[in-house]
């Protein structure tokens, strides 16, 4: 590898900032402007005119508190490479969580694309740059550790796919067209688990917040909110807010506090984004201080524009029961449209593998796909010990590998320890008592997660325990779901507005939805341990047949 040029110097108003080194002047470069105050700030950029660009920054009142600079050059740099490295630096700086960045969202509009020797710049050279920054004590954590953090995976600066970018631009256009119109306006984004809904939403909210501060934008001055009903996911978004200038924690809320706050003040929001809207309540719930019939309807009434992220296959409670018909019943009263994310973004799995999981959660247990060259691994386990050892081994090897289970074991919110499958797995579960997302707590490798600790999050490898509610009927060659063995009692609180038959039907649907969500957590692999001996034997037989 040719020589990397790395120049660290003062960045002060009296400097004329003349760049003389050959691969820093009139070549594409990446630069970092920063300070080390009590709350450190930084700005990350790229340019082909270093002297001119840095002089412009010296004259910019936003950069006046930045007094150090790092210029990074290389004889092989081209502008695609410097754009790529700039974006990577922003994403990893957000995950490192040391600096509050002054960057606004111009880079988030860039679409993922390939260019000559991208892997060299993106992996080998970027690793060298990062290690040099660690030597200089500008950053602290390793790329490997940061890559496994959800704050990195949900960074608003992650490159978007062409479909994600098209949908993002369509939503921004929708907001600009409707913000001054009367009435309430709704745009729904539908997508299965792993199709990149939360990454899109994170990028979109950051851009909307930046535009709200932009005097040239139609969205200047808008009062915008992101509503997140998943407590673990809310922790991640609040951590992202630590690193960015225009995302404020007060604009990140759960749905019920938002509804009650706006009701009390009598004010309306401008744009409200709802992550995982399939978790919203569809009936009154006094326990959660919600005194209306439908949370989505109440949010729409209190917002000019509502952006809804929705997947009916992730409904987990009867009191939050949604389907497409119910969604249409709510949104038909407003100016509304729907867009769809269809590409699987999380799992490095073939369409055949995704189809196997989709059919499994439709109760069809198919032969396991035979994929000799696939980077994705599906494995069935004969006993609990080998299953636990395999996940622990993957966690030691690449990190962020965890065991999760269907909610078939007792758990109460009394801070006591409860055990999953005492005769087999024999591990405590569902501990979410600290401010770190469950999977990112190093101790959680010795625990089992539930649907509520991992919904919306990525793991490298996921080990799924199929508990007593999931078995197999050999005569019918079908998965059998027994809701009487499911221990998430709150999920099954019946509704008077639904028939007894419908309440019972939804219970089975909820268990299958939870299996779908759990099985689609892993980027690189899915390990399965079924506690039911008949199902376990059948899955092992299918695995053996696939290998023979």
C-alpha positions as a Python dict, from the first residue, in 0.01 Angstrom:
ca = {
    (1, 'X'): (0, 0, 0),
    (2, 'X'): (132, 344, -92),
    (3, 'X'): (200, 602, 178),
    (4, 'X'): (-96, 748, 363),
    (5, 'X'): (-57, 1125, 425),
    (6, 'X'): (-188, 1218, 769),
    (7, 'X'): (-139, 1577, 885),
    (8, 'X'): (-256, 1695, 1229),
    (9, 'X'): (-226, 2070, 1292),
    (10, 'X'): (-389, 2375, 1452),
    (11, 'X'): (-701, 2518, 1290),
    (12, 'X'): (-724, 2879, 1405),
    (13, 'X'): (-866, 3204, 1273),
    (14, 'X'): (-523, 3366, 1227),
    (15, 'X'): (-401, 3084, 1005),
    (16, 'X'): (-387, 3133, 628),
    (17, 'X'): (-406, 2755, 605),
    (18, 'X'): (-188, 2690, 301),
    (19, 'X'): (-169, 2320, 218),
    (20, 'X'): (160, 2230, 50),
    (21, 'X'): (196, 1851, 63),
    (22, 'X'): (144, 1717, -285),
    (23, 'X'): (-127, 1461, -200),
    (24, 'X'): (-317, 1710, 16),
    (25, 'X'): (-329, 2003, -225),
    (26, 'X'): (-547, 1982, -539),
    (27, 'X'): (-607, 1611, -476),
    (28, 'X'): (-922, 1459, -324),
    (29, 'X'): (-874, 1446, 54),
    (30, 'X'): (-1075, 1375, 369),
    (31, 'X'): (-1048, 1609, 667),
    (32, 'X'): (-1161, 1628, 1029),
    (33, 'X'): (-1200, 1957, 1217),
    (34, 'X'): (-1243, 1917, 1592),
    (35, 'X'): (-1194, 2046, 1944),
    (36, 'X'): (-1148, 1872, 2278),
    (37, 'X'): (-1376, 2075, 2501),
    (38, 'X'): (-1585, 1925, 2781),
    (39, 'X'): (-1838, 1837, 2510),
    (40, 'X'): (-1610, 1780, 2209),
    (41, 'X'): (-1731, 1879, 1862),
    (42, 'X'): (-1617, 1775, 1516),
    (43, 'X'): (-1689, 1825, 1149),
    (44, 'X'): (-1595, 1564, 887),
    (45, 'X'): (-1564, 1651, 519),
    (46, 'X'): (-1397, 1580, 186),
    (47, 'X'): (-1274, 1814, -86),
    (48, 'X'): (-1062, 1841, -398),
    (49, 'X'): (-956, 2198, -312),
    (50, 'X'): (-815, 2174, 40),
    (51, 'X'): (-678, 2528, 80),
    (52, 'X'): (-994, 2698, -48),
    (53, 'X'): (-1233, 2470, 141),
    (54, 'X'): (-1053, 2506, 474),
    (55, 'X'): (-1036, 2885, 438),
    (56, 'X'): (-1414, 2879, 388),
    (57, 'X'): (-1450, 2682, 710),
    (58, 'X'): (-1234, 2936, 895),
    (59, 'X'): (-1482, 3205, 791),
    (60, 'X'): (-1786, 2997, 894),
    (61, 'X'): (-1917, 3098, 1238),
    (62, 'X'): (-2037, 2737, 1292),
    (63, 'X'): (-1674, 2618, 1289),
    (64, 'X'): (-1530, 2885, 1518),
    (65, 'X'): (-1506, 2655, 1818),
    (66, 'X'): (-1307, 2393, 1620),
    (67, 'X'): (-933, 2451, 1671),
    (68, 'X'): (-763, 2136, 1541),
    (69, 'X'): (-758, 1973, 1198),
    (70, 'X'): (-656, 1642, 1050),
    (71, 'X'): (-598, 1615, 673),
    (72, 'X'): (-593, 1267, 521),
    (73, 'X'): (-456, 1211, 171),
    (74, 'X'): (-333, 927, -47),
    (75, 'X'): (-192, 913, -399),
    (76, 'X'): (-468, 669, -501),
    (77, 'X'): (-757, 879, -370),
    (78, 'X'): (-1040, 961, -610),
    (79, 'X'): (-1361, 1141, -525),
    (80, 'X'): (-1569, 824, -496),
    (81, 'X'): (-1315, 697, -242),
    (82, 'X'): (-1314, 1018, -37),
    (83, 'X'): (-1696, 1033, -34),
    (84, 'X'): (-1696, 671, 86),
    (85, 'X'): (-1434, 733, 358),
    (86, 'X'): (-1608, 1054, 471),
    (87, 'X'): (-1939, 865, 512),
    (88, 'X'): (-1767, 579, 695),
    (89, 'X'): (-1595, 823, 931),
    (90, 'X'): (-1927, 992, 1013),
    (91, 'X'): (-2095, 657, 1083),
    (92, 'X'): (-1813, 532, 1304),
    (93, 'X'): (-1776, 866, 1486),
    (94, 'X'): (-2148, 848, 1570),
    (95, 'X'): (-2099, 494, 1703),
    (96, 'X'): (-1784, 593, 1897),
    (97, 'X'): (-2006, 858, 2063),
    (98, 'X'): (-1726, 1092, 2172),
    (99, 'X'): (-1783, 1393, 1946),
    (100, 'X'): (-2099, 1585, 1872),
    (101, 'X'): (-2081, 1621, 1495),
    (102, 'X'): (-2165, 1947, 1319),
    (103, 'X'): (-2241, 1765, 993),
    (104, 'X'): (-2584, 1796, 841),
    (105, 'X'): (-2735, 1537, 614),
    (106, 'X'): (-2596, 1605, 266),
    (107, 'X'): (-2409, 1273, 265),
    (108, 'X'): (-2718, 1070, 357),
    (109, 'X'): (-2861, 1127, 7),
    (110, 'X'): (-2582, 925, -151),
    (111, 'X'): (-2684, 591, -286),
    (112, 'X'): (-2482, 275, -233),
    (113, 'X'): (-2266, 216, -540),
    (114, 'X'): (-1953, 32, -646),
    (115, 'X'): (-1636, 189, -788),
    (116, 'X'): (-1287, 71, -885),
    (117, 'X'): (-1107, -98, -592),
    (118, 'X'): (-1386, -7, -347),
    (119, 'X'): (-1290, -291, -110),
    (120, 'X'): (-935, -151, -84),
    (121, 'X'): (-1059, 194, 25),
    (122, 'X'): (-1355, 68, 225),
    (123, 'X'): (-1172, -201, 421),
    (124, 'X'): (-791, -207, 406),
    (125, 'X'): (-721, 168, 380),
    (126, 'X'): (-1006, 270, 610),
    (127, 'X'): (-878, 29, 877),
    (128, 'X'): (-536, 200, 854),
    (129, 'X'): (-694, 547, 884),
    (130, 'X'): (-901, 441, 1185),
    (131, 'X'): (-603, 287, 1366),
    (132, 'X'): (-408, 608, 1306),
    (133, 'X'): (-696, 806, 1460),
    (134, 'X'): (-689, 571, 1759),
    (135, 'X'): (-313, 626, 1797),
    (136, 'X'): (-379, 1001, 1801),
    (137, 'X'): (-653, 938, 2064),
    (138, 'X'): (-915, 1105, 1843),
    (139, 'X'): (-1130, 790, 1862),
    (140, 'X'): (-1116, 504, 2107),
    (141, 'X'): (-1306, 189, 2008),
    (142, 'X'): (-1214, -66, 1739),
    (143, 'X'): (-1401, -91, 1409),
    (144, 'X'): (-1497, -449, 1497),
    (145, 'X'): (-1667, -342, 1821),
    (146, 'X'): (-1834, -39, 1666),
    (147, 'X'): (-1965, -241, 1373),
    (148, 'X'): (-2167, -452, 1615),
    (149, 'X'): (-2338, -154, 1779),
    (150, 'X'): (-2693, -70, 1682),
    (151, 'X'): (-2607, 299, 1701),
    (152, 'X'): (-2374, 228, 1404),
    (153, 'X'): (-2626, 14, 1217),
    (154, 'X'): (-2898, 277, 1254),
    (155, 'X'): (-2675, 576, 1182),
    (156, 'X'): (-2862, 836, 972),
    (157, 'X'): (-2555, 855, 747),
    (158, 'X'): (-2559, 490, 635),
    (159, 'X'): (-2563, 461, 257),
    (160, 'X'): (-2911, 380, 132),
    (161, 'X'): (-3005, 133, -139),
    (162, 'X'): (-3161, 274, -455),
    (163, 'X'): (-3508, 167, -333),
    (164, 'X'): (-3456, 321, 13),
    (165, 'X'): (-3330, 643, -143),
    (166, 'X'): (-3624, 661, -386),
    (167, 'X'): (-3870, 614, -98),
    (168, 'X'): (-3688, 868, 119),
    (169, 'X'): (-3704, 1129, -158),
    (170, 'X'): (-4069, 1046, -224),
    (171, 'X'): (-4150, 1102, 146),
    (172, 'X'): (-3955, 1431, 155),
    (173, 'X'): (-4144, 1550, -154),
    (174, 'X'): (-4472, 1445, 11),
    (175, 'X'): (-4383, 1649, 321),
    (176, 'X'): (-4291, 1959, 120),
    (177, 'X'): (-4609, 1935, -88),
    (178, 'X'): (-4845, 1884, 209),
    (179, 'X'): (-4692, 2086, 495),
    (180, 'X'): (-4890, 2403, 411),
    (181, 'X'): (-5214, 2224, 313),
    (182, 'X'): (-5512, 2192, 544),
    (183, 'X'): (-5604, 1860, 702),
    (184, 'X'): (-5401, 1559, 811),
    (185, 'X'): (-5179, 1367, 570),
    (186, 'X'): (-5039, 1013, 603),
    (187, 'X'): (-4774, 816, 417),
    (188, 'X'): (-4723, 451, 511),
    (189, 'X'): (-4400, 255, 452),
    (190, 'X'): (-4461, -120, 455),
    (191, 'X'): (-4188, -382, 474),
    (192, 'X'): (-4105, -723, 620),
    (193, 'X'): (-3848, -775, 898),
    (194, 'X'): (-3500, -686, 774),
    (195, 'X'): (-3602, -471, 477),
    (196, 'X'): (-3431, -161, 615),
    (197, 'X'): (-3730, 27, 759),
    (198, 'X'): (-3554, 164, 1068),
    (199, 'X'): (-3240, 269, 874),
    (200, 'X'): (-3460, 459, 630),
    (201, 'X'): (-3651, 622, 916),
    (202, 'X'): (-3331, 725, 1097),
    (203, 'X'): (-3194, 887, 780),
    (204, 'X'): (-3527, 1052, 706),
    (205, 'X'): (-3573, 1199, 1056),
    (206, 'X'): (-3220, 1342, 1058),
    (207, 'X'): (-3277, 1507, 719),
    (208, 'X'): (-3614, 1649, 829),
    (209, 'X'): (-3454, 1792, 1144),
    (210, 'X'): (-3173, 1946, 936),
    (211, 'X'): (-3426, 2096, 693),
    (212, 'X'): (-3621, 2240, 986),
    (213, 'X'): (-3311, 2457, 1056),
    (214, 'X'): (-3251, 2546, 688),
    (215, 'X'): (-3377, 2892, 595),
    (216, 'X'): (-3401, 2793, 227),
    (217, 'X'): (-3624, 2491, 294),
    (218, 'X'): (-4003, 2466, 274),
    (219, 'X'): (-3976, 2269, 598),
    (220, 'X'): (-3793, 2539, 795),
    (221, 'X'): (-3928, 2577, 1149),
    (222, 'X'): (-4125, 2252, 1150),
    (223, 'X'): (-4182, 2084, 1488),
    (224, 'X'): (-4108, 1716, 1422),
    (225, 'X'): (-4107, 1399, 1634),
    (226, 'X'): (-3997, 1036, 1613),
    (227, 'X'): (-4222, 801, 1810),
    (228, 'X'): (-4080, 462, 1913),
    (229, 'X'): (-4288, 212, 2109),
    (230, 'X'): (-3995, -26, 2166),
    (231, 'X'): (-3798, 79, 2475),
    (232, 'X'): (-3478, -90, 2358),
    (233, 'X'): (-3492, 86, 2021),
    (234, 'X'): (-3565, 419, 2189),
    (235, 'X'): (-3235, 385, 2380),
    (236, 'X'): (-3049, 353, 2049),
    (237, 'X'): (-3211, 659, 1890),
    (238, 'X'): (-3135, 866, 2201),
    (239, 'X'): (-2771, 758, 2182),
    (240, 'X'): (-2762, 870, 1817),
    (241, 'X'): (-2898, 1209, 1930),
    (242, 'X'): (-2584, 1255, 2143),
    (243, 'X'): (-2373, 1282, 1827),
    (244, 'X'): (-2584, 1495, 1593),
    (245, 'X'): (-2665, 1868, 1601),
    (246, 'X'): (-3035, 1872, 1515),
    (247, 'X'): (-3177, 1553, 1666),
    (248, 'X'): (-3288, 1638, 2021),
    (249, 'X'): (-3387, 1378, 2278),
    (250, 'X'): (-3706, 1572, 2358),
    (251, 'X'): (-3825, 1496, 2002),
    (252, 'X'): (-3782, 1121, 2059),
    (253, 'X'): (-4081, 985, 2251),
    (254, 'X'): (-4309, 690, 2310),
    (255, 'X'): (-4657, 726, 2153),
    (256, 'X'): (-4870, 763, 2467),
    (257, 'X'): (-4664, 1049, 2622),
    (258, 'X'): (-4674, 1227, 2284),
    (259, 'X'): (-5054, 1195, 2259),
    (260, 'X'): (-5109, 1305, 2619),
    (261, 'X'): (-4861, 1596, 2594),
    (262, 'X'): (-5019, 1733, 2275),
    (263, 'X'): (-5367, 1687, 2423),
    (264, 'X'): (-5269, 1885, 2731),
    (265, 'X'): (-5101, 2167, 2537),
    (266, 'X'): (-5358, 2178, 2258),
    (267, 'X'): (-5073, 2205, 2006),
    (268, 'X'): (-5017, 1998, 1692),
    (269, 'X'): (-4691, 1860, 1560),
    (270, 'X'): (-4586, 1920, 1202),
    (271, 'X'): (-4426, 1589, 1098),
    (272, 'X'): (-4438, 1272, 1310),
    (273, 'X'): (-4251, 954, 1220),
    (274, 'X'): (-4367, 630, 1384),
    (275, 'X'): (-4120, 342, 1398),
    (276, 'X'): (-4280, -3, 1424),
    (277, 'X'): (-4636, 130, 1408),
    (278, 'X'): (-4759, -231, 1428),
    (279, 'X'): (-4682, -201, 1803),
    (280, 'X'): (-4935, 82, 1849),
    (281, 'X'): (-5241, 14, 2063),
    (282, 'X'): (-5572, -50, 1890),
    (283, 'X'): (-5782, -34, 2206),
    (284, 'X'): (-5797, 166, 2529),
    (285, 'X'): (-5529, 68, 2781),
    (286, 'X'): (-5560, 245, 3116),
    (287, 'X'): (-5256, 57, 3250),
    (288, 'X'): (-5043, 249, 2994),
    (289, 'X'): (-5241, 572, 3048),
    (290, 'X'): (-5396, 555, 2699),
    (291, 'X'): (-5763, 653, 2714),
    (292, 'X'): (-5864, 646, 2347),
    (293, 'X'): (-5949, 370, 2100),
    (294, 'X'): (-5654, 374, 1858),
    (295, 'X'): (-5308, 526, 1902),
    (296, 'X'): (-5244, 575, 1530),
    (297, 'X'): (-5568, 767, 1483),
    (298, 'X'): (-5488, 990, 1781),
    (299, 'X'): (-5134, 1058, 1654),
    (300, 'X'): (-5262, 1149, 1306),
    (301, 'X'): (-5515, 1393, 1458),
    (302, 'X'): (-5230, 1570, 1640),
    (303, 'X'): (-4996, 1592, 1338),
    (304, 'X'): (-5005, 1766, 1001),
    (305, 'X'): (-4809, 1481, 841),
    (306, 'X'): (-4766, 1129, 982),
    (307, 'X'): (-4508, 885, 841),
    (308, 'X'): (-4597, 530, 943),
    (309, 'X'): (-4354, 235, 938),
    (310, 'X'): (-4570, -76, 936),
    (311, 'X'): (-4540, -456, 917),
    (312, 'X'): (-4851, -657, 1012),
    (313, 'X'): (-4633, -968, 1051),
    (314, 'X'): (-4476, -812, 1361),
    (315, 'X'): (-4796, -767, 1566),
    (316, 'X'): (-4728, -918, 1911),
    (317, 'X'): (-5029, -831, 2129),
    (318, 'X'): (-5408, -853, 2084),
    (319, 'X'): (-5441, -500, 2224),
    (320, 'X'): (-5212, -391, 1938),
    (321, 'X'): (-5378, -608, 1675),
    (322, 'X'): (-5328, -469, 1326),
    (323, 'X'): (-5383, -592, 974),
    (324, 'X'): (-5388, -413, 640),
    (325, 'X'): (-5766, -378, 648),
    (326, 'X'): (-5760, -204, 989),
    (327, 'X'): (-5478, 24, 873),
    (328, 'X'): (-5682, 121, 566),
    (329, 'X'): (-5989, 184, 786),
    (330, 'X'): (-5789, 439, 985),
    (331, 'X'): (-5599, 608, 700),
    (332, 'X'): (-5891, 631, 453),
    (333, 'X'): (-6025, 928, 651),
    (334, 'X'): (-5712, 1127, 566),
    (335, 'X'): (-5501, 1220, 265),
    (336, 'X'): (-5294, 900, 246),
    (337, 'X'): (-5058, 693, 31),
    (338, 'X'): (-4847, 377, 75),
    (339, 'X'): (-4495, 282, -40),
    (340, 'X'): (-4324, -54, 5),
    (341, 'X'): (-3973, -176, 93),
    (342, 'X'): (-3920, -519, -58),
    (343, 'X'): (-3544, -596, -50),
    (344, 'X'): (-3401, -801, 238),
    (345, 'X'): (-3124, -580, 381),
    (346, 'X'): (-3030, -759, 704),
    (347, 'X'): (-2979, -1127, 626),
    (348, 'X'): (-2696, -1245, 400),
    (349, 'X'): (-2930, -1522, 294),
    (350, 'X'): (-3057, -1652, -39),
    (351, 'X'): (-3421, -1617, -147),
    (352, 'X'): (-3456, -1991, -82),
    (353, 'X'): (-3347, -1944, 280),
    (354, 'X'): (-3586, -1651, 332),
    (355, 'X'): (-3863, -1860, 175),
    (356, 'X'): (-3787, -2149, 417),
    (357, 'X'): (-3841, -1916, 715),
    (358, 'X'): (-4151, -1760, 559),
    (359, 'X'): (-4302, -2103, 502),
    (360, 'X'): (-4205, -2217, 854),
    (361, 'X'): (-4402, -1929, 1007),
    (362, 'X'): (-4692, -2033, 781),
    (363, 'X'): (-4665, -2375, 958),
    (364, 'X'): (-4508, -2554, 661),
    (365, 'X'): (-4185, -2732, 759),
    (366, 'X'): (-3992, -2772, 433),
    (367, 'X'): (-3665, -2953, 362),
    (368, 'X'): (-3374, -2729, 457),
    (369, 'X'): (-3219, -2539, 163),
    (370, 'X'): (-2893, -2686, 35),
    (371, 'X'): (-2651, -2394, -2),
    (372, 'X'): (-2289, -2502, -30),
    (373, 'X'): (-2152, -2157, -119),
    (374, 'X'): (-2388, -1942, 92),
    (375, 'X'): (-2238, -1706, 353),
    (376, 'X'): (-2553, -1767, 562),
    (377, 'X'): (-2574, -2065, 795),
    (378, 'X'): (-2890, -2246, 907),
    (379, 'X'): (-2822, -2516, 1166),
    (380, 'X'): (-3042, -2742, 1380),
    (381, 'X'): (-2923, -2864, 1722),
    (382, 'X'): (-2977, -3197, 1894),
    (383, 'X'): (-2922, -3077, 2251),
    (384, 'X'): (-2916, -2756, 2450),
    (385, 'X'): (-2547, -2769, 2547),
    (386, 'X'): (-2414, -2790, 2190),
    (387, 'X'): (-2658, -2512, 2091),
    (388, 'X'): (-2534, -2281, 2370),
    (389, 'X'): (-2170, -2363, 2297),
    (390, 'X'): (-2214, -2287, 1926),
    (391, 'X'): (-2364, -1941, 1991),
    (392, 'X'): (-2097, -1861, 2250),
    (393, 'X'): (-1830, -1965, 2000),
    (394, 'X'): (-1975, -1735, 1731),
    (395, 'X'): (-1991, -1453, 1984),
    (396, 'X'): (-1623, -1502, 2067),
    (397, 'X'): (-1538, -1516, 1697),
    (398, 'X'): (-1733, -1220, 1551),
    (399, 'X'): (-1938, -1079, 1840),
    (400, 'X'): (-2305, -992, 1877),
    (401, 'X'): (-2437, -1347, 1875),
    (402, 'X'): (-2719, -1417, 2120),
    (403, 'X'): (-2983, -1671, 2223),
    (404, 'X'): (-3349, -1569, 2210),
    (405, 'X'): (-3666, -1762, 2283),
    (406, 'X'): (-4037, -1772, 2215),
    (407, 'X'): (-4222, -1631, 2519),
    (408, 'X'): (-4297, -1975, 2664),
    (409, 'X'): (-4142, -1921, 3006),
    (410, 'X'): (-4257, -1727, 3308),
    (411, 'X'): (-4132, -1370, 3342),
    (412, 'X'): (-4248, -1088, 3570),
    (413, 'X'): (-4135, -727, 3595),
    (414, 'X'): (-4025, -762, 3956),
    (415, 'X'): (-3646, -763, 3892),
    (416, 'X'): (-3626, -1127, 3995),
    (417, 'X'): (-3444, -1384, 3780),
    (418, 'X'): (-3655, -1618, 3566),
    (419, 'X'): (-3523, -1921, 3380),
    (420, 'X'): (-3572, -2045, 3024),
    (421, 'X'): (-3611, -2425, 2987),
    (422, 'X'): (-3467, -2538, 3320),
    (423, 'X'): (-3410, -2894, 3196),
    (424, 'X'): (-3217, -2783, 2888),
    (425, 'X'): (-3116, -2421, 2817),
    (426, 'X'): (-3132, -2331, 3190),
    (427, 'X'): (-3042, -1962, 3149),
    (428, 'X'): (-3201, -1643, 3288),
    (429, 'X'): (-3386, -1418, 3049),
    (430, 'X'): (-3543, -1089, 2955),
    (431, 'X'): (-3318, -857, 3156),
    (432, 'X'): (-3357, -499, 3027),
    (433, 'X'): (-3282, -305, 3344),
    (434, 'X'): (-2994, -83, 3221),
    (435, 'X'): (-2953, 191, 2960),
    (436, 'X'): (-2765, -29, 2714),
    (437, 'X'): (-2958, -222, 2449),
    (438, 'X'): (-2986, -584, 2565),
    (439, 'X'): (-2777, -741, 2288),
    (440, 'X'): (-2494, -491, 2335),
    (441, 'X'): (-2455, -572, 2703),
    (442, 'X'): (-2160, -819, 2720),
    (443, 'X'): (-2338, -1004, 3003),
    (444, 'X'): (-2633, -1092, 2779),
    (445, 'X'): (-2433, -1375, 2619),
    (446, 'X'): (-2519, -1558, 2942),
    (447, 'X'): (-2888, -1471, 2912),
    (448, 'X'): (-3178, -1540, 2677),
    (449, 'X'): (-3356, -1251, 2505),
    (450, 'X'): (-3725, -1226, 2428),
    (451, 'X'): (-3905, -1076, 2133),
    (452, 'X'): (-3918, -747, 2324),
    (453, 'X'): (-3540, -723, 2367),
    (454, 'X'): (-3449, -781, 2001),
    (455, 'X'): (-3735, -658, 1782),
    (456, 'X'): (-3586, -412, 1531),
    (457, 'X'): (-3223, -504, 1612),
    (458, 'X'): (-2954, -691, 1418),
    (459, 'X'): (-2748, -982, 1550),
    (460, 'X'): (-2462, -1156, 1371),
    (461, 'X'): (-2588, -1502, 1467),
    (462, 'X'): (-2920, -1568, 1637),
    (463, 'X'): (-2992, -1882, 1833),
    (464, 'X'): (-3369, -1936, 1852),
    (465, 'X'): (-3522, -2153, 2124),
    (466, 'X'): (-3861, -2283, 2007),
    (467, 'X'): (-4040, -2340, 2339),
    (468, 'X'): (-4333, -2564, 2436),
    (469, 'X'): (-4592, -2364, 2240),
    (470, 'X'): (-4428, -2481, 1915),
    (471, 'X'): (-4451, -2849, 1812),
    (472, 'X'): (-4508, -3066, 1505),
    (473, 'X'): (-4787, -3295, 1381),
    (474, 'X'): (-4633, -3586, 1189),
    (475, 'X'): (-4964, -3697, 1033),
    (476, 'X'): (-5048, -3356, 891),
    (477, 'X'): (-4683, -3257, 831),
    (478, 'X'): (-4755, -2920, 989),
    (479, 'X'): (-4622, -2701, 1266),
    (480, 'X'): (-4859, -2697, 1563),
    (481, 'X'): (-4904, -2383, 1775),
    (482, 'X'): (-5049, -2417, 2126),
    (483, 'X'): (-5137, -2072, 2271),
    (484, 'X'): (-5216, -2227, 2612),
    (485, 'X'): (-4840, -2280, 2663),
    (486, 'X'): (-4744, -1922, 2572),
    (487, 'X'): (-4656, -1725, 2887),
    (488, 'X'): (-4685, -1368, 2758),
    (489, 'X'): (-5020, -1326, 2930),
    (490, 'X'): (-5040, -954, 2850),
    (491, 'X'): (-5022, -1037, 2479),
    (492, 'X'): (-5340, -1242, 2500),
    (493, 'X'): (-5572, -1004, 2686),
    (494, 'X'): (-5895, -1059, 2491),
    (495, 'X'): (-6093, -782, 2325),
    (496, 'X'): (-6465, -734, 2357),
    (497, 'X'): (-6484, -580, 2009),
    (498, 'X'): (-6363, -907, 1854),
    (499, 'X'): (-6538, -1245, 1851),
    (500, 'X'): (-6406, -1530, 2071),
    (501, 'X'): (-6303, -1710, 1752),
    (502, 'X'): (-6109, -1407, 1628),
    (503, 'X'): (-5937, -1362, 1965),
    (504, 'X'): (-5824, -1725, 1951),
    (505, 'X'): (-5709, -1693, 1588),
    (506, 'X'): (-5500, -1386, 1672),
    (507, 'X'): (-5324, -1573, 1955),
    (508, 'X'): (-5179, -1823, 1707),
    (509, 'X'): (-5093, -1541, 1468),
    (510, 'X'): (-4903, -1358, 1745),
    (511, 'X'): (-4688, -1662, 1823),
    (512, 'X'): (-4607, -1715, 1454),
    (513, 'X'): (-4526, -1343, 1417),
    (514, 'X'): (-4287, -1365, 1711),
    (515, 'X'): (-4110, -1665, 1554),
    (516, 'X'): (-4079, -1471, 1225),
    (517, 'X'): (-3920, -1174, 1402),
    (518, 'X'): (-3682, -1392, 1609),
    (519, 'X'): (-3567, -1600, 1311),
    (520, 'X'): (-3490, -1291, 1101),
    (521, 'X'): (-3253, -1124, 1352),
    (522, 'X'): (-2929, -1287, 1229),
    (523, 'X'): (-2711, -1133, 958),
    (524, 'X'): (-2492, -1440, 907),
    (525, 'X'): (-2683, -1729, 1054),
    (526, 'X'): (-2977, -1890, 1233),
    (527, 'X'): (-2932, -2170, 1489),
    (528, 'X'): (-3246, -2350, 1608),
    (529, 'X'): (-3309, -2560, 1919),
    (530, 'X'): (-3663, -2698, 1954),
    (531, 'X'): (-3761, -2807, 2305),
    (532, 'X'): (-4037, -3029, 2166),
    (533, 'X'): (-3868, -3368, 2092),
    (534, 'X'): (-4093, -3450, 1794),
    (535, 'X'): (-4025, -3117, 1623),
    (536, 'X'): (-3654, -3139, 1708),
    (537, 'X'): (-3626, -3490, 1557),
    (538, 'X'): (-3811, -3382, 1242),
    (539, 'X'): (-3588, -3078, 1191),
    (540, 'X'): (-3273, -3287, 1245),
    (541, 'X'): (-3403, -3544, 992),
    (542, 'X'): (-3462, -3268, 737),
    (543, 'X'): (-3110, -3132, 800),
    (544, 'X'): (-2955, -3478, 750),
    (545, 'X'): (-3149, -3531, 426),
    (546, 'X'): (-3029, -3196, 298),
    (547, 'X'): (-2666, -3293, 357),
    (548, 'X'): (-2692, -3642, 206),
}
